[in-house]
Amino acid sequence: MRTSRIRTATLAAVTAALALGLTACGGADDASKAAGGDSAAGSAQSRSASNGDAKGAGEQAGSGGATKQEARSTTASGGTDKAANGGTTAGAQQCRGDEMLLTAVHRFAGQQGDHLLVTASNKGTKPCWVTSYPSVKLGDDATALPHSKKDNPGGGQHLTLQPGGTAYSAVNLFDYGSQHHTAQSFALALRGADGHDGPSYSVALKGDKPQFSWSEADVLNWSAKKPYDF
């Protein structure tokens, strides 16, 4: 009986030891799995963070796009400015007549397309802008000519002239042969952004035929290119 009890106790002890060993192994495996899961999650977070950093770096590297946008805003001023003869429009003020060289040439005299080519050159040391069309009074006429209905749109823009830069306009002459007027000079004033005229300046015509005649006339907007440049 005693021997049987000893064997039974010994078997129970061995069984308990085996159970504890299996439990310990299972716990170690679970801990290993948990550690592996945490390690994978940490790696995923690291990859996510790395991607986020890379995206942020990409956005920083792509900040040149914002710089380009700012440059466009500076150059175009919200789409209202247009540079003539290159350069930037930033900080440009309205052109003053006393800093401009104003000249005119009579072209296609007595022919279809008869007009006065008006040239305005910036003789100042800083960029300046002109806008709309010049206020022109022919001869002794006290009334400014109207804007041409056939002109291209865009007269509301600021056309910026660098020092030495040039803008062009034209006075279209229509001579019907009766009740016409004749002159060799005209008065010109620059318009402001508000549409008001500045001081007037007398412009004498150059060329072989400075005298011109008209029954009706109108004016084109300032442009960086010569109108009617055939």
Residue frames as a rotation matrix with the C-alpha (Angstrom) as fourth column:
MET 1
0.574 0.819 0.000 0.00
0.819 -0.574 0.000 0.00
0.000 0.000 -1.000 0.00
ARG 2
0.461 -0.462 -0.758 2.77
0.141 -0.805 0.576 2.37
-0.876 -0.372 -0.306 0.95
THR 3
-0.621 -0.726 0.296 4.57
0.381 0.051 0.923 1.64
-0.685 0.686 0.245 -2.31
SER 4
-0.162 0.659 0.734 1.41
0.978 0.007 0.210 2.34
0.133 0.752 -0.646 -4.29
ARG 5
0.775 0.458 -0.436 0.87
0.549 -0.829 0.106 5.63
-0.313 -0.321 -0.894 -2.53
ILE 6
0.004 -0.864 -0.504 4.46
0.111 -0.500 0.859 6.66
-0.994 -0.059 0.094 -3.21
ARG 7
-0.693 -0.233 0.683 4.09
0.657 0.189 0.730 5.83
-0.299 0.954 0.022 -6.93
THR 8
0.283 0.889 0.359 0.82
0.948 -0.316 0.035 7.73
0.145 0.331 -0.933 -7.09
ALA 9
0.703 -0.061 -0.709 2.34
0.297 -0.880 0.371 10.79
-0.646 -0.471 -0.600 -5.40
THR 10
-0.379 -0.922 -0.082 5.37
0.206 -0.171 0.964 10.61
-0.902 0.348 0.254 -7.65
LEU 11
-0.473 0.276 0.836 3.18
0.881 0.174 0.441 10.37
-0.024 0.945 -0.326 -10.78
ALA 12
0.645 0.761 -0.075 1.10
0.763 -0.646 0.002 13.33
-0.047 -0.059 -0.997 -9.65
ALA 13
0.378 -0.591 -0.713 4.25
0.130 -0.729 0.672 15.36
-0.917 -0.347 -0.198 -9.04
VAL 14
-0.664 -0.637 0.391 5.62
0.432 0.100 0.896 14.51
-0.610 0.764 0.209 -12.50
THR 15
-0.061 0.740 0.669 2.28
0.988 -0.050 0.145 15.38
0.141 0.670 -0.729 -14.11
ALA 16
0.784 0.347 -0.515 2.18
0.485 -0.860 0.158 18.74
-0.388 -0.374 -0.842 -12.31
ALA 17
-0.067 -0.909 -0.411 5.76
0.112 -0.416 0.903 19.47
-0.991 0.014 0.130 -13.37
LEU 18
-0.651 -0.123 0.749 4.94
0.723 0.200 0.661 18.67
-0.231 0.972 -0.041 -16.99
ALA 19
0.394 0.881 0.262 1.86
0.913 -0.407 -0.004 20.91
0.103 0.241 -0.965 -16.84
LEU 20
0.632 -0.225 -0.742 3.89
0.215 -0.868 0.447 23.77
-0.745 -0.442 -0.500 -15.41
GLY 21
-0.475 -0.877 0.079 6.52
0.269 -0.059 0.961 23.28
-0.838 0.478 0.263 -18.13
LEU 22
-0.374 0.417 0.829 3.91
0.924 0.093 0.370 23.35
0.077 0.904 -0.420 -20.88
THR 23
0.714 0.659 -0.238 2.29
0.686 -0.726 0.049 26.43
-0.141 -0.198 -0.970 -19.35
ALA 24
0.249 -0.712 -0.656 5.65
0.114 -0.651 0.750 28.15
-0.962 -0.262 -0.081 -19.21
CYS 25
-0.699 -0.504 0.507 6.39
0.517 0.133 0.846 27.28
-0.494 0.853 0.168 -22.82
GLY 26
0.054 0.815 0.577 2.97
0.980 -0.155 0.126 28.50
0.192 0.559 -0.807 -23.89
GLY 27
0.758 0.211 -0.617 3.50
0.433 -0.870 0.236 31.73
-0.487 -0.446 -0.751 -22.01
ALA 28
-0.222 -0.925 -0.309 6.89
0.152 -0.346 0.926 32.19
-0.963 0.159 0.217 -23.61
ASP 29
-0.596 0.064 0.801 5.40
0.797 0.170 0.579 31.59
-0.099 0.983 -0.153 -27.05
ASP 30
0.505 0.854 0.125 2.61
0.858 -0.512 0.031 34.10
0.090 0.092 -0.992 -26.36
ALA 31
0.530 -0.380 -0.758 5.13
0.202 -0.812 0.548 36.61
-0.824 -0.443 -0.354 -25.09
SER 32
-0.575 -0.790 0.216 7.25
0.357 -0.005 0.934 36.02
-0.736 0.614 0.285 -28.19
LYS 33
-0.236 0.580 0.780 4.21
0.957 -0.001 0.290 36.47
0.169 0.815 -0.555 -30.43
ALA 34
0.753 0.552 -0.357 3.20
0.624 -0.771 0.123 39.60
-0.208 -0.316 -0.926 -28.56
ALA 35
0.112 -0.804 -0.584 6.72
0.122 -0.572 0.811 40.93
-0.986 -0.162 0.034 -28.81
GLY 36
-0.696 -0.347 0.629 6.75
0.615 0.166 0.771 40.10
-0.372 0.923 0.098 -32.51
GLY 37
0.219 0.868 0.446 3.41
0.957 -0.279 0.074 41.87
0.188 0.411 -0.892 -32.96
ASP 38
0.736 -0.002 -0.677 4.65
0.315 -0.884 0.345 44.91
-0.600 -0.467 -0.650 -31.11
SER 39
-0.329 -0.938 -0.110 7.82
0.221 -0.190 0.957 44.85
-0.918 0.290 0.270 -33.18
ALA 40
-0.500 0.211 0.840 5.79
0.866 0.128 0.484 44.65
-0.005 0.969 -0.247 -36.43
ALA 41
0.623 0.782 -0.006 3.50
0.781 -0.622 0.053 47.44
0.038 -0.037 -0.999 -35.28
GLY 42
0.433 -0.547 -0.716 6.50
0.173 -0.730 0.662 49.51
-0.884 -0.411 -0.222 -34.32
SER 43
-0.631 -0.677 0.378 8.06
0.471 0.052 0.880 48.86
-0.616 0.734 0.286 -37.73
ALA 44
-0.064 0.698 0.714 4.81
0.974 -0.113 0.198 49.86
0.219 0.707 -0.672 -39.44
GLN 45
0.816 0.347 -0.462 4.67
0.486 -0.845 0.223 53.03
-0.313 -0.407 -0.858 -37.37
SER 46
-0.038 -0.919 -0.393 8.31
0.187 -0.393 0.900 53.70
-0.982 -0.040 0.187 -38.21
ARG 47
-0.627 -0.143 0.766 7.58
0.757 0.123 0.642 53.20
-0.186 0.982 0.032 -41.90
SER 48
0.407 0.866 0.292 4.51
0.890 -0.447 0.085 55.46
0.205 0.225 -0.953 -41.62
ALA 49
0.690 -0.206 -0.694 6.51
0.258 -0.825 0.502 58.10
-0.676 -0.526 -0.516 -39.80
SER 50
-0.426 -0.901 0.076 9.31
0.354 -0.089 0.931 57.76
-0.832 0.424 0.357 -42.34
ASN 51
-0.322 0.391 0.862 6.81
0.935 -0.010 0.354 58.16
0.147 0.920 -0.363 -45.17
GLY 52
0.750 0.632 -0.195 5.35
0.659 -0.738 0.147 61.18
-0.051 -0.239 -0.970 -43.41
ASP 53
0.273 -0.746 -0.607 8.82
0.139 -0.594 0.792 62.65
-0.952 -0.301 -0.058 -43.01
ALA 54
-0.638 -0.510 0.577 9.56
0.607 0.129 0.784 61.88
-0.475 0.850 0.227 -46.63
LYS 55
0.168 0.784 0.598 6.28
0.953 -0.285 0.106 63.55
0.254 0.552 -0.795 -47.63
GLY 56
0.805 0.105 -0.584 7.13
0.370 -0.858 0.355 66.54
-0.465 -0.502 -0.729 -45.50
ALA 57
-0.216 -0.954 -0.208 10.58
0.208 -0.253 0.945 66.67
-0.954 0.161 0.253 -47.03
GLY 58
-0.472 0.116 0.874 8.96
0.878 0.152 0.454 66.39
-0.080 0.982 -0.174 -50.44
GLU 59
0.642 0.758 0.118 6.68
0.760 -0.649 0.034 69.29
0.102 0.067 -0.992 -49.59
GLN 60
0.524 -0.535 -0.662 9.68
0.105 -0.731 0.674 71.28
-0.845 -0.423 -0.327 -48.42
ALA 61
-0.573 -0.748 0.336 11.58
0.410 0.093 0.907 70.36
-0.710 0.658 0.253 -51.55
GLY 62
-0.271 0.562 0.781 8.48
0.940 -0.018 0.340 71.30
0.205 0.827 -0.524 -53.52
SER 63
0.266 0.372 -0.890 8.29
0.631 -0.765 -0.131 74.68
-0.729 -0.526 -0.438 -51.83
GLY 64
-0.820 -0.558 -0.128 9.88
0.223 -0.516 0.827 75.98
-0.528 0.649 0.547 -55.01
GLY 65
-0.442 0.748 0.495 6.38
0.810 0.096 0.579 75.70
0.386 0.657 -0.648 -56.46
ALA 66
0.522 0.620 -0.586 5.15
0.817 -0.561 0.134 78.18
-0.245 -0.549 -0.799 -53.88
THR 67
-0.219 -0.696 -0.684 8.11
0.304 -0.715 0.630 80.40
-0.927 -0.070 0.368 -54.71
LYS 68
-0.877 -0.052 0.478 7.18
0.481 -0.088 0.872 80.23
-0.004 0.995 0.102 -58.38
GLN 69
0.103 0.988 0.113 3.61
0.947 -0.133 0.293 81.15
0.305 0.077 -0.949 -57.49
GLU 70
0.427 -0.012 -0.904 4.86
0.557 -0.784 0.273 84.11
-0.712 -0.621 -0.328 -55.49
ALA 71
-0.667 -0.729 -0.157 7.10
0.279 -0.439 0.854 85.09
-0.691 0.526 0.496 -58.40
ARG 72
-0.564 0.535 0.629 4.12
0.753 0.021 0.657 84.94
0.339 0.844 -0.415 -60.74
SER 73
0.481 0.788 -0.383 2.09
0.876 -0.446 0.183 87.08
-0.027 -0.424 -0.905 -58.36
THR 74
0.063 -0.544 -0.836 4.93
0.368 -0.766 0.526 89.58
-0.928 -0.341 0.152 -58.14
THR 75
-0.867 -0.475 0.150 5.42
0.283 -0.221 0.933 89.71
-0.410 0.851 0.326 -61.90
ALA 76
-0.615 0.687 0.388 1.78
0.576 0.054 0.816 89.62
0.539 0.725 -0.429 -62.95
SER 77
-0.966 0.237 0.102 0.33
-0.241 -0.692 -0.680 91.44
-0.090 -0.682 0.726 -59.93
GLY 78
-0.397 0.871 0.291 -2.78
0.009 0.321 -0.947 89.40
-0.918 -0.373 -0.135 -59.89
GLY 79
-0.215 0.297 0.930 -3.03
0.905 0.419 0.075 89.35
-0.367 0.858 -0.359 -63.66
THR 80
0.794 0.558 -0.242 -3.28
0.448 -0.805 -0.388 93.09
-0.411 0.200 -0.889 -63.97
ASP 81
0.369 -0.750 -0.549 0.31
-0.533 -0.655 0.536 93.84
-0.761 0.095 -0.641 -64.88
LYS 82
0.868 -0.177 0.464 2.17
0.467 0.609 -0.641 93.09
-0.168 0.773 0.611 -68.06
ALA 83
0.216 -0.882 -0.419 5.90
0.124 -0.401 0.908 93.66
-0.968 -0.248 0.023 -68.43
ALA 84
0.997 -0.022 0.077 7.19
0.073 -0.164 -0.984 95.27
0.034 0.986 -0.162 -71.60
ASN 85
0.445 -0.895 0.004 10.83
-0.495 -0.249 -0.833 94.91
0.747 0.369 -0.554 -72.65
GLY 86
0.022 -0.440 -0.898 11.46
0.441 0.810 -0.386 92.30
0.897 -0.387 0.212 -69.95
GLY 87
-0.811 -0.428 0.398 12.14
-0.167 -0.483 -0.860 92.77
0.560 -0.764 0.321 -66.25
THR 88
-0.568 0.581 -0.583 9.86
0.818 0.473 -0.326 92.82
0.086 -0.662 -0.744 -63.23
THR 89
-0.043 0.658 0.752 6.84
0.275 -0.716 0.642 94.97
0.960 0.235 -0.150 -62.48
ALA 90
0.296 0.188 -0.936 7.40
0.931 0.160 0.327 94.92
0.212 -0.969 -0.128 -58.71
GLY 91
-0.064 -0.304 -0.951 7.39
0.722 -0.672 0.166 98.39
-0.689 -0.675 0.262 -57.18
ALA 92
-0.713 -0.207 0.670 6.71
0.668 -0.491 0.559 100.20
0.213 0.846 0.489 -60.45
GLN 93
-0.352 0.576 -0.738 4.92
0.283 -0.686 -0.670 103.54
-0.892 -0.444 0.079 -60.26
GLN 94
0.664 0.642 0.383 2.78
0.596 -0.145 -0.790 105.25
-0.452 0.753 -0.479 -62.87
CYS 95
-0.280 -0.780 0.559 4.82
0.959 -0.256 0.123 106.87
0.047 0.571 0.820 -65.64
ARG 96
0.271 0.265 -0.925 5.13
0.359 -0.920 -0.158 110.65
-0.893 -0.289 -0.345 -65.52
GLY 97
0.891 0.195 0.411 5.00
0.448 -0.217 -0.867 112.65
-0.080 0.956 -0.281 -68.71
ASP 98
0.782 -0.623 -0.023 8.09
-0.623 -0.779 -0.072 114.65
0.027 0.071 -0.997 -67.80
GLU 99
-0.097 -0.828 0.552 10.11
-0.595 0.493 0.635 111.41
-0.798 -0.267 -0.540 -67.63
MET 100
0.272 0.282 0.920 8.85
0.517 0.764 -0.386 110.13
-0.812 0.581 0.062 -70.96
LEU 101
-0.766 -0.412 -0.493 10.03
-0.260 -0.504 0.824 110.80
-0.588 0.760 0.279 -74.50
LEU 102
0.166 0.925 0.342 6.87
0.308 0.281 -0.909 111.16
-0.937 0.256 -0.238 -76.59
THR 103
-0.750 -0.409 -0.519 7.18
-0.378 -0.378 0.845 111.07
-0.542 0.831 0.128 -80.38
ALA 104
0.315 0.867 0.385 4.85
0.069 0.384 -0.921 110.49
-0.947 0.317 0.061 -83.33
VAL 105
-0.849 -0.513 -0.129 5.22
-0.139 -0.019 0.990 109.61
-0.510 0.858 -0.055 -86.99
HIS 106
0.184 0.901 -0.393 2.59
-0.740 -0.136 -0.659 110.03
-0.647 0.412 0.642 -89.72
ARG 107
-0.772 -0.447 0.452 2.29
-0.121 0.801 0.586 106.68
-0.624 0.398 -0.672 -91.50
PHE 108
-0.565 0.503 0.654 0.43
0.806 0.505 0.308 105.78
-0.175 0.702 -0.691 -94.72
ALA 109
-0.532 0.328 -0.780 -0.51
-0.046 -0.932 -0.360 109.40
-0.845 -0.156 0.511 -95.30
GLY 110
-0.247 0.550 -0.798 -3.46
-0.909 -0.417 -0.006 109.67
-0.335 0.724 0.603 -97.68
GLN 111
-0.605 0.002 -0.796 -3.80
-0.437 0.835 0.334 105.89
0.666 0.550 -0.504 -97.86
GLN 112
0.606 0.763 -0.224 -5.95
-0.274 0.465 0.842 103.27
0.746 -0.449 0.491 -96.25
GLY 113
0.507 -0.425 -0.750 -4.62
0.807 0.541 0.238 102.76
0.304 -0.726 0.617 -92.74
ASP 114
-0.059 -0.479 0.876 -3.58
0.093 -0.876 -0.473 106.42
0.994 0.053 0.096 -92.37
HIS 115
0.829 0.324 -0.456 -2.54
0.458 0.073 0.886 106.86
0.320 -0.943 -0.088 -88.75
LEU 116
0.348 -0.722 0.598 -0.16
-0.687 -0.630 -0.362 108.54
0.638 -0.284 -0.715 -86.33
LEU 117
0.397 -0.313 -0.863 2.21
0.502 0.861 -0.082 106.08
0.769 -0.400 0.499 -84.65
VAL 118
0.615 -0.110 0.780 2.75
-0.602 -0.704 0.376 107.27
0.508 -0.701 -0.500 -81.08
THR 119
0.185 -0.655 -0.733 5.84
0.460 0.717 -0.524 106.13
0.868 -0.240 0.434 -79.16
ALA 120
0.762 0.024 0.647 6.39
-0.527 -0.558 0.641 106.60
0.376 -0.829 -0.413 -75.42
SER 121
0.185 -0.798 -0.573 9.87
0.314 0.601 -0.735 105.78
0.931 -0.044 0.362 -74.04
ASN 122
0.944 0.110 -0.310 10.77
0.323 -0.119 0.939 105.64
0.066 -0.987 -0.148 -70.36
LYS 123
0.271 -0.873 0.405 13.70
0.090 -0.395 -0.914 108.00
0.958 0.284 -0.028 -69.85
GLY 124
0.640 0.008 0.768 13.61
-0.728 -0.312 0.610 107.64
0.245 -0.950 -0.194 -66.07
THR 125
-0.459 -0.888 -0.042 15.84
-0.775 0.423 -0.469 105.43
0.434 -0.183 -0.882 -63.93
LYS 126
-0.742 0.279 0.610 13.07
-0.298 0.677 -0.673 103.22
-0.600 -0.681 -0.419 -62.53
PRO 127
-0.813 0.525 0.251 10.33
0.546 0.541 0.640 101.05
0.200 0.658 -0.726 -64.07
CYS 128
-0.673 0.697 -0.246 6.98
-0.415 -0.632 -0.654 102.75
-0.612 -0.338 0.715 -64.57
TRP 129
-0.605 0.518 0.605 3.64
0.677 0.735 0.048 101.75
-0.419 0.439 -0.795 -66.08
VAL 130
-0.789 0.525 -0.318 1.10
-0.612 -0.717 0.335 103.12
-0.052 0.459 0.887 -68.53
THR 131
-0.665 0.636 0.392 -2.46
0.418 0.752 -0.511 101.93
-0.619 -0.176 -0.765 -68.85
SER 132
0.369 0.927 -0.061 -5.50
0.366 -0.205 -0.908 102.23
-0.854 0.313 -0.416 -71.09
TYR 133
0.186 -0.283 0.941 -4.99
0.961 -0.147 -0.234 104.54
0.205 0.948 0.245 -74.08
PRO 134
-0.764 -0.537 -0.357 -3.48
0.608 -0.784 -0.122 108.03
-0.215 -0.310 0.926 -74.20
SER 135
0.398 0.830 -0.391 -5.70
0.606 -0.558 -0.567 111.06
-0.689 -0.011 -0.725 -74.06
VAL 136
-0.643 -0.646 0.411 -5.13
0.699 -0.276 0.660 112.74
-0.313 0.711 0.629 -77.43
LYS 137
0.494 0.712 -0.499 -6.36
0.334 -0.685 -0.647 116.11
-0.803 0.153 -0.576 -78.66
LEU 138
-0.073 -0.511 0.856 -5.56
0.982 0.112 0.151 116.86
-0.174 0.852 0.494 -82.31
GLY 139
-0.333 -0.129 0.934 -4.57
0.580 -0.809 0.095 120.36
0.743 0.574 0.344 -83.38
ASP 140
-0.839 0.082 0.538 -6.61
-0.361 -0.823 -0.439 123.01
0.407 -0.563 0.720 -81.59
ASP 141
0.083 0.924 -0.373 -9.43
-0.134 0.381 0.915 120.61
0.988 -0.025 0.155 -80.76
ALA 142
-0.398 -0.192 0.897 -10.27
-0.857 -0.270 -0.438 120.74
0.326 -0.943 -0.057 -77.07
THR 143
0.613 0.701 0.364 -12.04
-0.774 0.624 0.102 117.36
-0.156 -0.345 0.926 -77.08
ALA 144
-0.437 -0.783 0.443 -10.09
-0.675 0.611 0.414 114.16
-0.594 -0.118 -0.795 -76.44
LEU 145
-0.331 0.252 -0.909 -10.45
-0.803 0.431 0.412 111.44
0.496 0.866 0.060 -79.05
PRO 146
0.601 0.618 0.507 -12.46
-0.785 0.575 0.229 108.32
-0.150 -0.535 0.831 -78.21
HIS 147
-0.376 -0.648 0.662 -11.07
-0.485 0.746 0.455 104.83
-0.789 -0.150 -0.595 -77.84
SER 148
-0.556 0.114 -0.823 -11.22
-0.790 0.236 0.566 102.73
0.259 0.965 -0.041 -81.00
LYS 149
0.367 0.794 0.484 -14.10
-0.850 0.497 -0.171 100.24
-0.377 -0.349 0.858 -80.97
LYS 150
0.841 -0.088 -0.533 -11.98
-0.293 0.755 -0.586 97.87
0.455 0.650 0.609 -83.07
ASP 151
-0.067 -0.940 0.334 -9.13
-0.878 -0.103 -0.468 97.75
0.474 -0.324 -0.819 -80.57
ASN 152
-0.186 -0.104 -0.977 -8.03
0.182 0.973 -0.139 94.56
0.966 -0.204 -0.162 -78.83
PRO 153
0.858 0.509 0.072 -9.12
0.005 -0.147 0.989 94.06
0.514 -0.848 -0.129 -75.20
GLY 154
0.325 -0.742 -0.586 -6.71
0.911 0.411 -0.016 94.43
0.253 -0.529 0.810 -72.31
GLY 155
0.039 -0.317 0.948 -6.55
0.193 -0.928 -0.318 98.19
0.980 0.195 0.025 -71.89
GLY 156
0.839 0.354 0.412 -7.11
-0.311 -0.308 0.899 97.87
0.445 -0.883 -0.149 -68.15
GLN 157
0.658 -0.663 -0.358 -3.71
0.745 0.643 0.179 96.23
0.111 -0.385 0.916 -67.63
HIS 158
0.738 -0.580 -0.345 -0.62
-0.343 -0.762 0.549 98.06
-0.582 -0.286 -0.761 -66.41
LEU 159
0.824 -0.539 0.174 2.01
0.432 0.399 -0.809 97.93
0.366 0.742 0.562 -69.14
THR 160
0.770 -0.562 -0.302 5.31
0.118 -0.339 0.933 98.30
-0.627 -0.755 -0.195 -67.30
LEU 161
0.821 -0.548 0.161 8.24
0.046 -0.217 -0.975 99.97
0.570 0.808 -0.153 -69.02
GLN 162
0.446 -0.790 -0.421 11.77
0.839 0.206 0.503 99.33
-0.310 -0.578 0.755 -67.85
PRO 163
0.308 -0.422 -0.853 14.21
-0.162 -0.907 0.390 102.26
-0.937 0.018 -0.348 -68.11
GLY 164
-0.699 -0.530 -0.481 14.64
-0.515 -0.093 0.852 102.73
-0.496 0.843 -0.208 -71.85
GLY 165
-0.643 0.526 0.557 11.53
0.584 0.807 -0.087 100.61
-0.495 0.269 -0.826 -72.52
THR 166
-0.909 0.285 -0.303 8.94
-0.413 -0.710 0.571 101.64
-0.052 0.644 0.763 -75.10
ALA 167
-0.337 0.880 0.336 5.18
0.492 0.468 -0.734 101.45
-0.803 -0.082 -0.591 -75.50
TYR 168
-0.994 -0.005 0.105 3.17
0.099 -0.382 0.919 102.17
0.036 0.924 0.380 -78.64
SER 169
-0.090 0.994 -0.067 -0.24
0.361 -0.030 -0.932 103.54
-0.928 -0.108 -0.356 -79.51
ALA 170
-0.838 -0.139 0.528 -1.83
0.546 -0.210 0.811 104.86
-0.002 0.968 0.252 -82.68
VAL 171
-0.309 0.749 -0.586 -4.24
-0.208 -0.654 -0.727 107.59
-0.928 -0.103 0.358 -83.69
ASN 172
-0.442 0.245 0.863 -6.42
0.807 0.529 0.263 106.30
-0.392 0.812 -0.432 -86.53
LEU 173
-0.621 0.158 -0.767 -7.25
-0.269 -0.963 0.020 109.04
-0.736 0.219 0.641 -89.05
PHE 174
-0.222 0.639 0.736 -10.35
0.873 0.467 -0.142 108.97
-0.434 0.611 -0.662 -91.23
ASP 175
-0.648 -0.070 -0.758 -10.45
-0.165 -0.959 0.229 111.71
-0.744 0.273 0.610 -93.87
TYR 176
0.006 0.770 0.638 -13.67
0.706 0.448 -0.549 111.84
-0.708 0.453 -0.541 -95.89
GLY 177
-0.568 -0.384 0.728 -12.52
0.817 -0.368 0.444 114.83
0.097 0.847 0.522 -97.96
SER 178
-0.059 0.576 0.815 -15.05
0.175 -0.798 0.576 117.31
0.983 0.177 -0.053 -96.60
GLN 179
0.699 0.327 0.636 -15.21
-0.440 -0.505 0.743 119.28
0.564 -0.799 -0.209 -93.40
HIS 180
0.577 -0.567 -0.588 -11.88
0.699 0.716 -0.005 117.89
0.423 -0.407 0.809 -92.37
HIS 181
0.936 -0.350 -0.033 -9.25
-0.245 -0.715 0.655 119.37
-0.252 -0.605 -0.755 -90.07
THR 182
0.578 -0.815 -0.047 -5.52
0.335 0.289 -0.897 119.72
0.744 0.502 0.440 -90.62
ALA 183
0.886 -0.351 0.303 -2.67
-0.444 -0.454 0.772 119.89
-0.134 -0.819 -0.558 -88.08
GLN 184
0.308 -0.856 -0.416 0.99
-0.282 0.335 -0.899 119.05
0.909 0.394 -0.138 -87.55
SER 185
-0.838 -0.541 0.073 0.96
-0.219 0.210 -0.953 118.38
0.501 -0.814 -0.294 -83.81
PHE 186
0.296 0.935 -0.196 -1.30
-0.012 0.209 0.978 117.20
0.955 -0.287 0.073 -81.03
ALA 187
-0.193 -0.273 0.943 -1.53
-0.922 -0.277 -0.269 117.16
0.335 -0.921 -0.198 -77.26
LEU 188
0.089 0.151 -0.984 -1.12
0.026 0.988 0.154 113.92
0.996 -0.040 0.084 -75.31
ALA 189
-0.065 -0.068 0.996 -1.80
-0.971 -0.224 -0.079 113.08
0.229 -0.972 -0.051 -71.67
LEU 190
-0.781 -0.219 -0.585 -1.24
-0.092 0.967 -0.239 109.81
0.618 -0.132 -0.775 -69.82
ARG 191
0.305 0.935 0.181 -4.27
-0.516 0.002 0.857 108.31
0.800 -0.355 0.483 -68.11
GLY 192
-0.583 -0.424 0.693 -4.17
-0.811 0.250 -0.530 107.06
0.052 -0.870 -0.490 -64.55
ALA 193
-0.959 0.225 -0.174 -5.65
0.235 0.971 -0.038 103.83
0.160 -0.078 -0.984 -63.22
ASP 194
-0.430 0.840 -0.332 -8.74
0.390 -0.159 -0.907 105.83
-0.814 -0.519 -0.259 -62.25
GLY 195
0.115 0.460 0.881 -9.19
0.986 0.053 -0.156 106.99
-0.119 0.887 -0.447 -65.85
HIS 196
0.836 0.173 -0.521 -8.31
0.212 -0.977 0.015 110.60
-0.507 -0.123 -0.853 -65.12
ASP 197
0.672 -0.590 0.448 -5.89
0.474 -0.121 -0.872 112.46
0.569 0.798 0.199 -67.39
GLY 198
0.179 -0.717 -0.674 -2.53
0.827 -0.261 0.497 113.71
-0.533 -0.646 0.546 -66.25
PRO 199
0.096 -0.218 -0.971 -0.77
-0.208 -0.959 0.194 116.83
-0.973 0.184 -0.137 -67.57
SER 200
0.887 0.248 0.389 -0.84
0.330 0.248 -0.911 117.30
-0.322 0.937 0.138 -71.37
TYR 201
-0.122 -0.962 -0.245 2.29
0.049 -0.253 0.966 117.51
-0.991 0.106 0.078 -73.49
SER 202
0.619 0.290 -0.730 2.64
-0.637 -0.359 -0.683 118.77
-0.460 0.887 -0.037 -77.04
VAL 203
0.025 -0.559 0.829 3.85
0.298 0.795 0.528 116.17
-0.954 0.234 0.187 -79.52
ALA 204
0.207 -0.056 -0.977 5.28
-0.816 -0.560 -0.141 117.27
-0.539 0.827 -0.162 -82.88
LEU 205
0.887 0.199 0.416 5.28
0.030 0.875 -0.482 114.83
-0.461 0.440 0.771 -85.75
LYS 206
-0.199 -0.970 -0.136 8.44
-0.439 -0.035 0.898 113.54
-0.876 0.239 -0.419 -87.37
GLY 207
-0.114 0.086 0.990 8.95
0.629 0.777 0.005 112.16
-0.769 0.623 -0.142 -90.84
ASP 208
-0.867 -0.295 0.403 8.47
0.493 -0.382 0.782 113.32
-0.076 0.876 0.476 -94.42
LYS 209
-0.386 0.818 0.427 4.78
0.144 -0.404 0.903 114.19
0.911 0.410 0.038 -94.03
PRO 210
-0.943 -0.041 -0.331 4.19
0.332 -0.037 -0.942 115.69
0.026 -0.998 0.049 -90.61
GLN 211
-0.649 0.759 -0.051 0.92
-0.747 -0.649 -0.145 117.32
-0.143 -0.056 0.988 -91.64
PHE 212
-0.908 0.417 0.039 -2.21
0.419 0.904 0.087 115.21
0.001 0.095 -0.995 -91.28
SER 213
-0.617 0.784 0.072 -5.91
-0.711 -0.594 0.376 115.62
0.338 0.181 0.924 -91.95
TRP 214
-0.920 0.353 -0.167 -8.95
0.390 0.862 -0.324 113.99
0.029 -0.363 -0.931 -90.40
SER 215
-0.305 0.907 0.289 -12.71
-0.428 -0.402 0.810 114.09
0.851 0.123 0.511 -90.36
GLU 216
0.857 0.436 0.274 -12.91
-0.448 0.368 0.815 111.51
0.255 -0.821 0.511 -87.60
ALA 217
-0.196 -0.946 -0.257 -10.24
-0.466 0.321 -0.825 109.86
0.863 -0.041 -0.503 -85.46
ASP 218
0.904 0.377 0.202 -9.84
-0.347 0.372 0.861 107.43
0.249 -0.848 0.467 -82.55
VAL 219
0.012 -0.948 0.317 -7.04
-0.955 -0.104 -0.276 105.99
0.295 -0.299 -0.907 -80.41
LEU 220
0.425 0.017 -0.905 -5.66
-0.019 1.000 0.010 102.52
0.905 0.013 0.425 -79.63
ASN 221
0.994 -0.099 0.049 -4.54
-0.035 0.136 0.990 101.16
-0.105 -0.986 0.132 -76.24
TRP 222
0.212 -0.977 0.032 -0.89
-0.968 -0.206 0.142 101.20
-0.132 -0.061 -0.989 -75.28
SER 223
0.998 0.069 0.007 0.92
-0.066 0.978 -0.200 98.09
-0.021 0.199 0.980 -76.47
ALA 224
0.302 -0.941 0.152 4.39
-0.109 0.125 0.986 96.56
-0.947 -0.314 -0.065 -76.28
LYS 225
-0.395 -0.387 0.833 4.25
0.741 0.402 0.538 96.02
-0.543 0.830 0.128 -80.06
LYS 226
-0.852 0.059 -0.520 3.78
-0.300 -0.870 0.391 98.48
-0.429 0.489 0.759 -82.89
PRO 227
0.138 0.934 0.329 0.24
0.170 0.305 -0.937 98.51
-0.976 0.186 -0.117 -84.24
TYR 228
0.946 0.303 -0.113 -0.17
-0.069 -0.152 -0.986 98.19
-0.315 0.941 -0.123 -88.01
ASP 229
0.055 -0.995 -0.086 3.44
-0.595 -0.102 0.797 97.01
-0.801 0.008 -0.598 -88.29
PHE 230
0.914 0.400 0.071 3.03
-0.158 0.511 -0.845 95.85
-0.374 0.761 0.530 -91.89
